[in-house]
Amino acid sequence: MKNFLFLFAVLLCLGSCDKDDKVQTPLEQLPALTATGANTAGCLVNGEAFLPKGTVVNRLFCQYTDQKHFSIAISQKINDQIRTVNVASLDQILEVNSVYELKEYGDASQYGEYIVIDPDFSHVDYSTNSTVTGELKITNHNAQKGTISGTFWFDAVNNYGDKVQVRDGRFDMKY
């Protein structure tokens, strides 16, 4: 009888295991690639999921002013430290399925940056430049609905030569 109860207990435990308890990979934690204006965005920063999080005023921000000046910013606040991934395109009409190289900040430029701000307001800025680059691709744009979707990736360096890798970036935003 004890063997039967033991077997029953084991089967009950196995049967109650939920397949949804599987730990998601960092890539699986990112929002789906959509084109509906879902107001979602995320990316991997050095292999870890980076999503809007915490009590930052603008955890997720998107603008496309005059159909020429685009910016998407994803911010998170953890332990009083604010981190932001920003991708921007200045003075450029973005076309669907075109790829734009993220290089250095300037007039009529596209760039990517990763900024870390400590509680004392000191910060470290990582940016793309002429040799450390990335890409922005617009996958959907509906000007009538004010929605824009796309993907991005970039490498960025700080003043000390330290590098950060931003990969598998995606956004589906209203602006």
Sine and cosine of phi, psi and omega as CSV:
sin_phi,cos_phi,sin_psi,cos_psi,sin_omega,cos_omega
0.00,0.00,-0.63,0.78,0.02,-1.00
-0.89,0.46,-0.62,0.79,0.02,-1.00
-0.90,0.44,-0.62,0.78,0.01,-1.00
-0.91,0.42,-0.70,0.72,0.01,-1.00
-0.91,0.42,-0.64,0.77,0.03,-1.00
-0.89,0.45,-0.73,0.69,0.02,-1.00
-0.88,0.47,-0.67,0.75,0.02,-1.00
-0.89,0.46,-0.68,0.74,0.00,-1.00
-0.90,0.43,-0.67,0.74,0.03,-1.00
-0.90,0.44,-0.72,0.69,0.01,-1.00
-0.89,0.46,-0.62,0.79,0.02,-1.00
-0.90,0.44,-0.68,0.74,0.03,-1.00
-0.90,0.43,-0.69,0.72,0.01,-1.00
-0.91,0.42,-0.63,0.77,-0.01,-1.00
-0.94,0.33,-0.43,0.90,-0.03,-1.00
-1.00,0.00,-0.07,1.00,0.04,-1.00
-0.91,0.41,0.80,-0.60,-0.04,-1.00
-1.00,-0.09,0.79,-0.61,0.00,-1.00
-0.92,0.40,-0.35,0.94,0.01,-1.00
-0.97,0.26,-0.16,0.99,0.02,-1.00
-0.97,0.24,-0.04,1.00,-0.01,-1.00
-0.87,0.49,0.73,-0.69,0.03,-1.00
-0.95,0.32,0.78,-0.63,0.00,-1.00
-0.99,0.17,0.59,-0.81,0.11,-0.99
-0.94,0.33,0.31,-0.95,0.06,-1.00
-0.82,0.58,-0.65,0.76,0.02,-1.00
-0.90,0.44,-0.62,0.78,0.02,-1.00
-0.93,0.37,-0.34,0.94,0.01,-1.00
-0.98,0.21,-0.28,0.96,-0.01,-1.00
-0.96,0.28,0.44,-0.90,0.04,-1.00
-0.91,0.41,0.41,-0.91,0.02,-1.00
-0.90,0.43,0.43,-0.91,0.10,-0.99
-0.98,0.20,0.98,-0.20,-0.03,-1.00
-0.84,-0.54,0.14,-0.99,0.00,-1.00
-0.60,-0.80,0.76,0.64,-0.08,-1.00
-0.86,-0.51,0.01,1.00,-0.11,-0.99
0.98,0.21,0.61,0.79,-0.10,-1.00
-0.96,0.28,-0.11,0.99,-0.06,-1.00
0.83,0.56,0.80,0.60,0.05,-1.00
-0.79,-0.61,0.48,-0.88,0.06,-1.00
-0.28,-0.96,0.42,-0.91,0.06,-1.00
-0.03,-1.00,0.17,-0.99,0.03,-1.00
-0.28,-0.96,0.04,-1.00,0.13,-0.99
-0.96,-0.26,0.74,-0.67,0.10,-0.99
-0.90,-0.44,0.91,-0.41,-0.08,-1.00
0.78,0.63,0.65,0.76,0.09,-1.00
1.00,0.07,-0.07,1.00,-0.01,-1.00
-0.96,-0.28,0.60,-0.80,0.02,-1.00
-0.88,0.47,0.73,-0.68,0.03,-1.00
-0.84,-0.55,0.93,-0.36,-0.07,-1.00
-0.76,-0.65,0.39,-0.92,0.07,-1.00
-0.84,0.54,0.74,-0.67,-0.09,-1.00
-0.32,-0.95,0.53,-0.84,0.11,-0.99
1.00,-0.01,-0.17,-0.99,-0.08,-1.00
-0.98,-0.18,0.78,0.62,0.08,-1.00
-1.00,0.03,0.65,-0.76,-0.05,-1.00
-0.81,0.58,-0.80,0.61,0.03,-1.00
-0.90,-0.44,0.99,0.13,0.00,-1.00
-0.91,0.41,-0.51,0.86,-0.02,-1.00
-0.63,-0.78,0.87,-0.49,-0.10,-0.99
-0.69,-0.72,0.68,-0.73,0.06,-1.00
-0.61,-0.80,0.67,-0.74,0.12,-0.99
-0.62,-0.79,0.51,-0.86,0.12,-0.99
-0.60,-0.80,0.99,0.14,-0.13,-0.99
-0.99,0.16,0.75,-0.66,0.03,-1.00
0.83,0.56,0.37,0.93,-0.02,-1.00
0.83,0.55,0.45,0.89,0.00,-1.00
-0.71,-0.71,-0.46,0.89,-0.09,-1.00
-0.90,-0.44,0.97,-0.26,-0.08,-1.00
-0.94,-0.33,0.62,-0.78,0.10,-0.99
-0.46,-0.89,0.68,-0.73,0.13,-0.99
-0.79,-0.61,0.75,-0.66,0.02,-1.00
-0.76,-0.65,0.75,-0.66,0.05,-1.00
-0.89,-0.46,0.85,-0.52,-0.05,-1.00
-0.82,-0.58,0.49,-0.87,0.10,-1.00
-0.60,-0.80,0.56,-0.83,0.03,-1.00
-0.86,-0.51,0.88,-0.48,0.01,-1.00
-0.73,-0.68,0.81,-0.58,0.00,-1.00
0.78,0.63,0.72,0.69,0.04,-1.00
0.91,0.42,0.17,0.98,0.09,-1.00
-0.96,-0.28,0.76,-0.65,0.01,-1.00
-0.97,-0.25,0.76,-0.65,0.05,-1.00
-0.84,-0.55,0.66,-0.75,-0.04,-1.00
-0.69,-0.73,0.71,-0.71,0.19,-0.98
-0.96,-0.27,0.79,-0.61,-0.02,-1.00
-0.76,-0.65,0.71,-0.70,0.10,-0.99
-0.80,-0.60,0.75,-0.66,-0.05,-1.00
-0.64,-0.76,0.45,-0.89,0.11,-0.99
-0.70,-0.72,0.88,-0.48,-0.07,-1.00
-0.96,-0.29,0.70,-0.71,0.09,-1.00
0.82,0.58,0.72,0.69,-0.03,-1.00
-0.58,-0.81,0.80,-0.60,0.14,-0.99
-0.98,0.20,0.86,-0.52,-0.05,-1.00
-1.00,0.02,0.76,-0.65,-0.02,-1.00
-0.95,-0.31,0.61,-0.80,0.00,-1.00
-0.88,0.47,0.68,-0.73,0.01,-1.00
0.94,0.35,0.17,0.99,0.14,-0.99
-1.00,-0.03,0.53,-0.85,0.01,-1.00
-0.94,-0.34,0.75,-0.66,-0.02,-1.00
-0.90,-0.44,0.78,-0.62,-0.01,-1.00
-0.97,0.23,0.77,-0.64,0.06,-1.00
-1.00,0.02,0.90,-0.44,-0.02,-1.00
-0.80,-0.61,-0.82,-0.58,-0.08,-1.00
-0.99,-0.16,0.44,-0.90,0.01,-1.00
-0.92,0.40,0.64,-0.76,0.06,-1.00
0.18,-0.98,0.01,-1.00,0.06,-1.00
-0.88,0.48,0.63,-0.77,0.02,-1.00
0.78,0.63,0.76,0.65,-0.04,-1.00
-0.79,-0.61,0.26,-0.97,0.14,-0.99
-0.84,-0.54,0.67,-0.74,-0.03,-1.00
-0.44,-0.90,0.27,-0.96,0.09,-1.00
-0.77,-0.63,0.51,-0.86,0.04,-1.00
-0.49,-0.87,0.42,-0.91,0.06,-1.00
-0.76,-0.65,0.84,-0.55,-0.10,-1.00
-0.84,-0.54,0.72,-0.69,0.06,-1.00
-0.88,-0.47,0.87,-0.50,0.00,-1.00
-0.90,-0.43,0.86,-0.52,0.01,-1.00
-0.99,0.11,0.25,-0.97,-0.02,-1.00
-0.84,0.55,-0.47,0.88,0.02,-1.00
-1.00,0.08,0.17,0.99,0.02,-1.00
0.95,0.32,0.12,0.99,0.18,-0.98
-0.95,0.33,0.45,-0.89,-0.05,-1.00
-0.53,-0.85,0.38,-0.93,0.10,-0.99
-0.83,-0.55,0.81,-0.59,-0.01,-1.00
-0.95,-0.32,0.77,-0.64,0.10,-0.99
-0.92,-0.38,0.74,-0.67,-0.06,-1.00
-0.67,-0.74,0.44,-0.90,0.19,-0.98
-0.96,0.29,0.32,-0.95,0.06,-1.00
-0.48,-0.87,-0.26,-0.97,-0.08,-1.00
-0.92,0.39,-0.39,0.92,-0.01,-1.00
-0.92,-0.40,-0.39,0.92,0.04,-1.00
-0.95,-0.32,0.96,-0.28,-0.24,-0.97
-0.80,-0.60,-0.15,-0.99,0.07,-1.00
-0.23,-0.97,-0.26,-0.97,-0.03,-1.00
-0.61,-0.79,0.55,-0.83,0.14,-0.99
-0.85,-0.53,0.75,-0.66,0.06,-1.00
-0.77,-0.63,0.80,-0.60,0.07,-1.00
-1.00,0.01,0.85,-0.52,-0.04,-1.00
-0.98,-0.20,-0.34,0.94,0.03,-1.00
-0.38,-0.93,0.66,-0.75,0.10,-0.99
-0.55,-0.83,0.81,-0.58,0.05,-1.00
-0.81,-0.58,0.99,-0.16,-0.07,-1.00
-0.91,0.41,-0.55,0.83,0.00,-1.00
-0.91,0.42,-0.63,0.77,0.01,-1.00
-1.00,0.00,-0.18,0.98,-0.02,-1.00
0.92,0.40,0.70,0.71,0.03,-1.00
-0.84,-0.54,0.52,-0.85,0.03,-1.00
-0.54,-0.84,0.66,-0.75,-0.02,-1.00
-0.72,-0.69,0.44,-0.90,0.03,-1.00
-0.01,-1.00,-0.10,-1.00,0.00,-1.00
-0.75,-0.66,0.33,-0.94,0.05,-1.00
-0.38,-0.93,0.34,-0.94,0.18,-0.98
-0.42,-0.91,0.45,-0.89,0.11,-0.99
-0.23,-0.97,0.37,-0.93,0.23,-0.97
-0.96,-0.26,0.50,-0.86,0.02,-1.00
-0.57,-0.82,0.50,-0.86,-0.01,-1.00
-0.81,-0.58,0.44,-0.90,0.09,-1.00
-0.98,-0.18,-0.09,-1.00,-0.04,-1.00
-0.91,0.41,-0.32,0.95,-0.01,-1.00
-1.00,-0.09,-0.02,1.00,-0.01,-1.00
1.00,0.04,0.05,1.00,0.07,-1.00
-0.94,0.33,0.63,-0.78,-0.08,-1.00
-0.91,-0.41,0.55,-0.84,0.14,-0.99
-0.82,-0.57,0.61,-0.79,0.02,-1.00
-0.94,-0.35,0.84,-0.54,0.09,-1.00
-0.94,-0.35,0.85,-0.53,-0.09,-1.00
-0.73,-0.68,0.33,-0.94,0.11,-0.99
0.79,0.61,0.56,0.83,0.04,-1.00
-0.94,0.35,0.62,-0.79,0.04,-1.00
-0.51,-0.86,0.50,-0.87,0.05,-1.00
-0.50,-0.87,0.48,-0.88,0.07,-1.00
-0.55,-0.83,0.99,-0.10,-0.24,-0.97
-0.80,-0.61,0.43,-0.90,0.25,-0.97
-0.99,-0.10,0.58,-0.81,0.04,-1.00
-0.81,-0.58,0.00,0.00,0.00,0.00
